[in-house]
């Protein structure tokens, strides 16, 4: 099967107004962002990267074996963070 050129980018930040810290919320022993990364990876559509401005999110994804990159903290939206 040929390698997909698709790139899945998941924006994640800790400063959500409705549920601060949501990406690190524990669900069955793993942070929510790790569950999201796992589901995206399992879809098999291409490379999956978490884009974040928080070291704790970056560390959690990497500890789970995922790829994460740091972005600037001043992005206004998830779309800006992905771009």
Protein Blocks (a to p, Z undefined) as FASTA:
>chain_A
ZZdfbdcdddddfkbfklghklmpceehiafklmmmmmmmmnonaccddddfbfklmmmm
mmnopacddddfkbfbfklmmZZ
